[in-house]
Amino acid sequence: SYELTQPPSVSVSPGQTATITCSGDKLGDTYAYWYQQKPGQSPVLVIYQDDKRPSGIRERFSGSNSGNTATLTISGTQTMDEADYYCQTWVSSTVVFGGGTKLTVL
Amino acid sequence: QVHLVESGGGVVQPGRSLRLSCAASGFSFNIYGMHWVRQAPGKGLEWVAHISHDGSIKNQADSVKGRFTISRDNSKNTLYLQMNSLRPEDTAVYYCAKPKLVSAAMPYFDFWGQGTLVTVSS
């Protein structure tokens, strides 16, 4: 079965750039999506179709997808961005999520 | 405003059954495929099942195939998940999720319910 691999954790200082990767076989040949989930809350879509931001998502969130890796970039990271982040794609009629990355802002 | 409200969770013994419901409002439920996604305590998201807008197409994750059945009642704007032969590893918060696009291809989710907790334990 298809797998998406994310680093378990990423740490960043406030104001710096956070980069979270998501790796999967030929992931760049399909779309990648990203969700943010804060403790006790439901996931929120932050990037769709590789690099598009839904309405209401801050401009500091951006995405890319090429080759085997999709990347979520958070520029000027703020403490409110501390959360778990999940990538997602769609393969063979199934939704696949990455294992998630805990972003710590300190 | 889109609302998805799950219900039906609780504590159940291994091997028993449970049916979850997701009441939808604020959008044309009958033209969207719908999904269930679960999250075990302290773990990541796991897709569970999908049903097409008219119920004619259903897909499930291998981990629940043969045990869980997704269904819907468009007259009641409600999505269901019938869970049989429950196992401790099925313990999770179960979310219903609405895809952004009507098309079934390449779904991604713009609205999630608040989730309902299912605990499988003796």
Boltz contact constraints between the chains, C-beta under 6 A:
constraints:
  - contact:
      token1: [A, 31]
      token2: [B, 106]
      max_distance: 6.0
  - contact:
      token1: [A, 33]
      token2: [B, 108]
      max_distance: 6.0
  - contact:
      token1: [A, 42]
      token2: [B, 112]
      max_distance: 6.0
  - contact:
      token1: [A, 43]
      token2: [B, 112]
      max_distance: 6.0
  - contact:
      token1: [A, 45]
      token2: [B, 110]
      max_distance: 6.0
  - contact:
      token1: [A, 48]
      token2: [B, 108]
      max_distance: 6.0
  - contact:
      token1: [A, 86]
      token2: [B, 45]
      max_distance: 6.0
  - contact:
      token1: [A, 90]
      token2: [B, 106]
      max_distance: 6.0
  - contact:
      token1: [A, 93]
      token2: [B, 59]
      max_distance: 6.0
  - contact:
      token1: [A, 95]
      token2: [B, 47]
      max_distance: 6.0
  - contact:
      token1: [A, 97]
      token2: [B, 45]
      max_distance: 6.0
  - contact:
      token1: [A, 99]
      token2: [B, 44]
      max_distance: 6.0
  - contact:
      token1: [A, 100]
      token2: [B, 44]
      max_distance: 6.0
